[in-house]
Amino acid sequence: MTPGAPGAVPLTELPLVESLRADLDRSGLTVEAVEGLLGPVASAALHREQRLPALREVDRAAGTGSHAVATLVRLFVLGGEVTRVALDAALPGTGTQGCAQLGLVGAAGQGRADAVRARVDLRPYAAADAAGSVNWWLTSDLGELATGAAVHPDHVLGVGGASTTLAQVTVRDRRRRTLDLGTGCGIQALHATRHSDLVVATDISRRALAFTAFNAALAGLDGPGLDLRRGSMLEPVTGPLDEPFDLVVSNPPFVITPRGGPGGAADSPGVPHFEYRDGGRAGDDLVRDLVQGMGRVLAPGGVAQLLGNWEHRRGEDWRERVGSWAQASGLDAWVVQRDVQDPAEYAETWLRDGGTTAERDPAGWEAGYLAWLDDFAARGVEAVGFGFVLLRRPSTGRATLRRVEEVTGPVRQPLGAHLAAALAGHDWLEARDDDALGAARLVVAADVTEERYLVPGAGDPSVVLLRQGEGFGRAVQAGTALAGLVGACDGELAVGQIVAGVAAILDVPVVELRSELLPQVRDLVRDGLLRPDTGVSSLPDPGPSSLTVGG
Ligand SMILES: C[S@@+](CC[C@H](N)C(=O)[O-])C[C@H]1O[C@@H](n2cnc3c(N)ncnc32)[C@H](O)[C@@H]1O
């Protein structure tokens, strides 16, 4: 009975999975219940990969009587032992026997007091997306916290920060065909089933697909609407019979990993290969190729959203480098860099992620660290950017959107609906020259506020900021004329009429003011601070906001 033994995957045996779902439902194993059981201190410690405070809390709860949630958290989240009788009581329909048959646990014997250990991680997941709220239970491989050992190269990741980031930025309007590339435990695919007629979920890992199949069945989302395919990158979806997709989501194995050997083909000494994060390519080639190749699988109007890392190389502006990938894709492209690490920080992050620490394995730490630094130095890499890329095949065939920017501050997740509205805003602007924009009626978005900063005693503000409450939370400094124009955008007057009025008040030539203000108005529409007046409130619907336990 080895916890998290290599190769353990859950088996999708349908009647048993349904019985497990009913049991989990009755057990009350929800995100809220687990956080309530653990309390804020142990929950926060769990987020920092510390299990002792949580173990203490579950043992305290178990000591007060039979407590299904405590038993299940001890077993499936913390990797602790429970007795057979305790698991039978927590999941009475499935029992230890059924859980073993599903590949979820291993038991030392048939006796009531015999120890049972988890073979996979199973935990609740809660989110709200455009289709409403979800409460699922997801399985994945047990992590280092539960097993006390470094994870295996074919480790299947549970829901983490990157997974929820992608789920929250995903545009969630109704789609016919959606692709989730590198599905892992299936989290993106499960969300996509809620707004897609068909979801194709791919992974190079047979084990990941087994977890996805199980998780879909446990959520009641398996069936003809979910098609699981094994293969590398776009290969499983670019056969002669494959149709294009209306939405592609991917949290790909984008971690830049040093490669040794001739031509960089082999793994570097001291740097383990993890399938969940390393696509086996040099540098950021995998993200580049995915961006450049995405047009092969997108239908007209189809959107692709992916996470990625990209290198900042000496003497090259990263915006131009990533922008050139977007250019080569032939697609509309919007790249948002959210974070930047220097080479040393990057090496430390991914060494720790793989379970290597200086204390536990000084030689491995040093070899790995140097391999990363040498690899970056060989390509003149000064920093690594992390962010998301949105691509869209223009319906007209001609790409018009090319935006590469850095937004490092906090954003108001979920961003998906905001991004969809921004794409619509872009298209609206593209369809209007300045005369048409001047004839349009605009309204200030409901989440925008104006901040005025005055030098003490002054009558007029020296700085006026327009601040967006949702989306990217952008702040735009507005001069007197722009602030006046925005203040008058209530849908009554056309933009051109407002410009003429402001010009009269400020006593400046209207033509000059118009050519100064219209580009700024375009920026405000593009960023969602001003919206075309459609007579209906256009605040976006919420996309998924999600909660996981200790993720
Ligand atoms: C970072 S995980 C993402 C898992 C999940 N989609 C999520 O959002 O949490 C990347 C996934 O890509 C898979 N993968 C690795 N190399 C791949 C390849 N060449 N082609 C397709 N998938 C690959 C891994 O097995 C892993 O499941």
The ligand as a Tripos MOL2 file, in Angstrom:
@<TRIPOS>MOLECULE
LIG
   27    29     1     0     0
SMALL
NO_CHARGES

@<TRIPOS>ATOM
      1 C1          0.2670   22.9170  -16.5350 C.3       1 LIG1
      2 S1         -0.6060   21.4650  -16.8890 S.3       1 LIG1
      3 C2         -2.2320   22.1230  -17.1530 C.3       1 LIG1
      4 C3         -3.3360   21.2660  -16.6170 C.3       1 LIG1
      5 C4         -4.7220   21.8800  -16.6700 C.3       1 LIG1
      6 N1         -5.1340   22.1850  -18.0230 N.3       1 LIG1
      7 C5         -4.8420   23.1090  -15.8060 C.2       1 LIG1
      8 O1         -5.1890   24.1840  -16.3340 O.co2     1 LIG1
      9 O2         -4.6120   23.0130  -14.6080 O.co2     1 LIG1
     10 C6         -0.0460   21.0940  -18.5420 C.3       1 LIG1
     11 C7         -0.5850   19.8210  -19.1280 C.3       1 LIG1
     12 O3         -0.0090   19.6640  -20.4320 O.3       1 LIG1
     13 C8          0.2970   18.3060  -20.6410 C.3       1 LIG1
     14 N2          1.3520   18.2070  -21.6580 N.ar      1 LIG1
     15 C9          2.6970   18.1650  -21.4980 C.ar      1 LIG1
     16 N3          3.3110   18.0860  -22.6910 N.ar      1 LIG1
     17 C10         2.3310   18.0940  -23.6220 C.ar      1 LIG1
     18 C11         2.3390   18.0240  -25.0280 C.ar      1 LIG1
     19 N4          3.4730   17.9560  -25.7130 N.pl3     1 LIG1
     20 N5          1.1550   18.0280  -25.6680 N.ar      1 LIG1
     21 C12        -0.0090   18.1070  -24.9840 C.ar      1 LIG1
     22 N6         -0.0680   18.1760  -23.6370 N.ar      1 LIG1
     23 C13         1.0850   18.1560  -22.9730 C.ar      1 LIG1
     24 C14         0.7160   17.8070  -19.2870 C.3       1 LIG1
     25 O4          0.5860   16.3900  -19.2200 O.3       1 LIG1
     26 C15        -0.2320   18.5660  -18.3630 C.3       1 LIG1
     27 O5         -1.3860   17.8170  -18.1190 O.3       1 LIG1
@<TRIPOS>BOND
     1     1     2 1
     2     2     3 1
     3     2    10 1
     4     3     4 1
     5     4     5 1
     6     5     6 1
     7     5     7 1
     8     7     8 2
     9     7     9 1
    10    10    11 1
    11    11    12 1
    12    11    26 1
    13    12    13 1
    14    13    14 1
    15    13    24 1
    16    14    15 ar
    17    14    23 ar
    18    15    16 ar
    19    16    17 ar
    20    17    18 ar
    21    17    23 ar
    22    18    19 1
    23    18    20 ar
    24    20    21 ar
    25    21    22 ar
    26    22    23 ar
    27    24    25 1
    28    24    26 1
    29    26    27 1
@<TRIPOS>SUBSTRUCTURE
     1 LIG1         1 GROUP 0 **** ****
